[in-house]
């Protein structure tokens, strides 16, 4: 029990930036917190914090130990709740990572509704477009969009297929004419993720064949909403998911091209460490995501 107490003290010092604030947070004395940290340092034989009269900061060893300690405490809390609550109401903090555009456009409102259903739960949501392993990042789960893959250390649940279409504005098609063959993309202006200098390749399936096309990029961006706005402005052909471009397809500011062709299939997925499979928080989140997005998402209701 002393070890758990010491781990909680270390976590509190890191997250509250000092011994006094950690003591207030845990309802203990400052000397008690200090003794817990010293006990860990003596046990490990390393210095966990740099201490000055003005500032306390974790050493590299302290940062690394903090990340591991946080996951250990989270695992214990999940195990306790799974037994004590009989997998009923989830409580505590649910730490999630998700893509930027999907998070801003759709996940924010969904999480608000999810919290309304489970008032004893709190969510810590981090948005970025780079894949983040939940174990390395200190998350309970990560929501990703991509091709299905085998992650040996993770459980992955595909929620729904994310549809992507080739699309352009009516003004663009009036200027350049109809697009009926993937080979036309080699000469037509295109909008894509990546680098203009390195170019970009689109993999396309259709008409009984697979096509690998080096597209003629006139603009690239690391954000789908930006590419969507550029396509609406008539700058080029874009390959976009409907969760971003659905409204533009619905109102006619973008139209599909190459309708008989498709890119590789991707999915909205929930990934989490194997040791989280009994967590009430993860179970409820997975059920909620299936209910919210798993049938026919609102962004696919184009007709």
C-alpha positions in Angstrom: 0.0 0.0 0.0 2.9 2.4 0.7 4.1 1.9 -2.9 0.7 2.9 -4.3 0.7 5.9 -1.9 4.1 6.9 -3.1 3.1 6.5 -6.8 0.1 8.7 -6.2 2.3 11.3 -4.5 4.7 11.4 -7.5 1.8 11.7 -10.0 0.3 14.6 -8.0 3.7 16.5 -7.8 4.1 16.2 -11.6 0.6 17.2 -12.5 0.3 20.0 -9.9 3.8 21.3 -10.4 5.0 21.2 -6.8 4.9 19.5 -3.4 2.6 22.1 -1.7 0.0 21.9 -4.5 0.2 18.1 -4.6 -0.3 18.0 -0.8 -3.4 20.2 -1.1 -4.8 18.0 -3.9 -4.3 14.8 -1.9 -5.3 16.2 1.4 -1.9 15.3 3.0 0.9 17.3 4.5 3.8 18.6 2.4 6.2 16.6 4.5 4.2 13.4 3.8 4.4 14.0 0.0 8.1 14.7 0.3 8.7 11.5 2.2 6.8 9.5 -0.4 8.9 10.9 -3.3 12.2 10.4 -1.4 11.2 6.8 -0.7 10.7 6.2 -4.4 14.1 7.9 -5.2 15.8 5.7 -2.6 14.2 2.6 -3.9 15.0 3.3 -7.5 18.4 4.9 -6.9 17.7 7.8 -9.2 16.6 11.4 -8.7 13.0 12.0 -9.9 12.8 15.7 -9.4 15.0 18.8 -9.7 14.2 21.0 -6.6 15.0 24.6 -6.2 13.5 27.3 -3.9 11.3 28.5 -6.7 10.6 25.5 -8.9 10.1 21.7 -8.9 10.4 19.9 -12.2 10.7 16.2 -13.1 14.0 14.9 -14.3 14.0 12.7 -17.5 13.9 9.7 -15.2 11.0 11.3 -13.3 9.0 12.0 -16.4 9.5 8.4 -17.7 8.5 7.0 -14.3 5.5 9.3 -14.0 4.1 8.0 -17.3 4.5 4.4 -16.2 3.1 5.2 -12.7 0.1 6.9 -14.2 -0.8 3.9 -16.3 -0.3 1.5 -13.3 -2.7 3.6 -11.2 -5.2 3.8 -14.1 -5.1 0.0 -14.5 -5.7 -0.5 -10.8 -8.6 1.9 -10.7 -10.2 0.2 -13.7 -9.8 -3.2 -12.1 -11.3 -1.9 -8.9 -14.2 -0.3 -10.7 -14.9 -3.3 -12.9 -15.4 -5.5 -9.8 -16.9 -2.9 -7.4 -19.4 -1.6 -9.9 -20.1 -4.9 -11.6 -19.5 -3.1 -14.9 -22.2 -0.5 -14.3 -21.8 3.3 -14.3 -18.3 4.4 -15.5 -16.5 6.9 -13.3 -13.3 8.8 -13.3 -11.3 10.2 -16.2 -11.3 8.8 -19.7 -8.3 9.9 -21.7 -8.8 9.9 -25.5 -6.9 10.8 -28.6 -8.5 11.5 -31.9 -7.9 13.1 -35.4 -8.2 16.9 -35.6 -10.9 17.4 -38.2 -13.1 14.5 -37.1 -12.8 15.6 -33.5 -13.7 19.2 -34.3 -16.5 18.4 -36.7 -18.2 15.4 -35.0 -16.5 14.0 -31.9 -16.9 17.1 -29.8 -20.7 17.0 -29.9 -20.7 13.3 -29.5 -18.5 13.4 -26.4 -20.8 16.0 -24.9 -23.8 13.7 -25.3 -21.7 10.8 -24.0 -21.0 12.7 -20.8 -24.6 13.6 -20.5 -25.4 9.9 -20.3 -22.6 9.2 -17.8 -22.4 12.2 -15.4 -19.8 10.6 -13.1 -17.4 10.4 -16.0 -14.9 13.1 -17.2 -13.1 13.1 -20.6 -9.7 14.4 -21.4 -9.6 14.7 -25.2 -6.4 15.4 -27.2 -6.7 16.0 -31.0 -3.9 15.5 -33.5 -3.6 13.8 -36.9 -0.6 11.6 -36.1 -1.2 8.1 -35.0 -0.6 7.9 -31.2 -0.2 4.6 -29.5 -2.5 4.8 -26.4 0.1 3.0 -24.3 3.0 5.3 -25.2 0.8 8.4 -25.1 -0.9 7.6 -21.7 -4.4 7.4 -23.2 -7.1 4.9 -22.4 -8.0 4.7 -26.1 -7.4 6.4 -29.4 -9.9 7.0 -32.1 -8.3 6.7 -35.6 -9.4 6.8 -39.2 -7.4 4.5 -41.6 -7.0 1.1 -43.0 -7.5 -1.9 -40.8 -4.2 -3.2 -39.4 -3.0 -5.7 -36.9 -1.7 -4.1 -33.7 -0.3 -6.9 -31.5 -0.5 -4.8 -28.3 -3.9 -3.2 -29.1 -7.5 -4.2 -29.5 -9.1 -2.5 -32.5 -12.8 -2.2 -33.2 -13.9 -0.8 -36.6 -16.9 1.4 -36.0 -18.0 2.3 -39.5 -16.5 2.5 -43.0 -15.4 6.1 -43.9 -16.5 6.8 -47.4 -14.2 8.8 -49.6 -14.9 10.2 -53.1 -13.1 12.1 -55.8 -14.8 15.5 -56.1 -14.6 18.9 -57.7 -16.7 22.0 -58.0 -19.2 22.5 -60.8 -17.1 25.5 -62.0 -14.0 23.4 -62.2 -15.8 20.8 -64.3 -17.2 23.5 -66.6 -13.7 24.8 -67.2 -11.9 21.5 -67.6 -14.6 19.2 -68.8 -15.9 15.8 -67.5 -13.5 13.4 -65.7 -14.1 9.8 -66.6 -10.7 8.1 -66.4 -8.1 8.0 -63.6 -5.4 8.8 -66.2 -6.8 12.3 -66.5 -5.6 13.0 -62.9 -2.0 13.0 -64.2 -2.7 16.3 -66.0 -5.6 17.9 -64.2 -5.0 20.1 -61.1 -5.4 18.1 -57.9 -5.5 18.8 -54.2 -3.9 16.4 -51.8 -2.2 15.7 -48.5 1.6 15.6 -48.4 4.3 17.6 -50.1 4.2 19.3 -53.5 8.0 18.7 -53.9 7.7 14.9 -53.3 4.4 14.6 -55.2 1.5 12.4 -54.2 0.2 9.1 -55.4 -3.4 8.0 -55.4 -4.3 4.3 -55.4 -7.6 3.8 -57.2 -9.7 0.7 -57.8 -12.3 0.3 -60.5 -13.4 -1.2 -63.8 -11.7 -4.5 -62.7 -8.2 -2.9 -62.3 -6.0 -1.2 -59.8 -4.5 2.2 -60.8 -1.6 4.0 -59.2 -1.7 7.6 -60.3 1.0 10.2 -59.6 -1.4 13.2 -59.4 -0.7 16.7 -60.7 -0.7 18.6 -57.3 -1.4 22.3 -57.4 -2.0 22.5 -53.6 -1.4 20.3 -50.6 -2.3 20.6 -47.0 -2.3 18.6 -43.8 -5.9 19.4 -43.1 -8.9 18.0 -45.0 -11.2 21.0 -44.3 -8.6 23.3 -46.0 -8.5 21.0 -49.0 -12.3 20.9 -49.1 -12.5 24.7 -49.2 -9.9 24.8 -52.0 -12.0 22.3 -54.0 -15.1 24.4 -53.5 -13.2 27.4 -54.8 -12.5 25.5 -58.0 -8.7 25.0 -57.5 -8.7 21.3 -58.3 -9.9 17.7 -57.8 -9.8 16.4 -54.2 -10.1 13.0 -52.6 -12.1 13.7 -49.4 -14.0 11.8 -46.8 -17.7 12.5 -46.5 -17.5 13.4 -42.8 -15.7 16.6 -44.1 -17.2 17.1 -47.6 -20.7 15.7 -46.9 -22.4 19.2 -46.6 -20.7 20.4 -49.8 -22.0 17.4 -51.7 -25.4 17.9 -50.2 -25.7 21.5 -51.3 -24.0 21.0 -54.7 -20.9 23.1 -54.1 -19.0 19.9 -54.8 -19.9 17.0 -57.1 -18.4 13.5 -57.4 -16.1 12.7 -60.3 -14.8 9.2 -61.2 -17.9 7.7 -59.6 -17.1 4.3 -60.9 -13.7 4.3 -59.1 -12.8 4.2 -55.4 -9.8 4.6 -53.1 -8.7 1.9 -50.6 -11.3 1.3 -47.8 -10.7 3.0 -44.5 -12.6 2.8 -41.2 -13.3 4.8 -38.1 -11.8 2.7 -35.4 -11.4 2.6 -31.6 -8.1 1.2 -30.4 -7.1 0.5 -26.8 -4.6 -1.6 -24.9 -5.5 -5.2 -24.3 -5.6 -4.6 -20.5 -8.4 -2.1 -20.9 -10.9 -4.6 -22.4 -12.8 -5.0 -19.0 -12.9 -1.2 -18.4 -16.5 0.1 -17.9 -15.3 3.3 -19.5 -14.1 1.6 -22.7 -17.2 -0.7 -22.9 -19.6 2.2 -22.6 -17.6 4.3 -25.1 -17.5 1.5 -27.7 -21.3 1.0 -27.4 -21.9 4.7 -27.7 -19.7 5.1 -30.8 -21.5 2.2 -32.5 -24.8 3.8 -31.7 -23.7 7.2 -32.8 -21.8 6.4 -36.0 -22.1 2.7 -36.7 -25.2 2.6 -38.9 -25.5 5.4 -41.5 -23.8 8.5 -40.2 -25.4 11.8 -40.9 -22.6 13.0 -43.1 -23.4 10.1 -45.5 -27.0 11.1 -46.0 -26.2 12.9 -49.3 -29.3 11.9 -51.3 
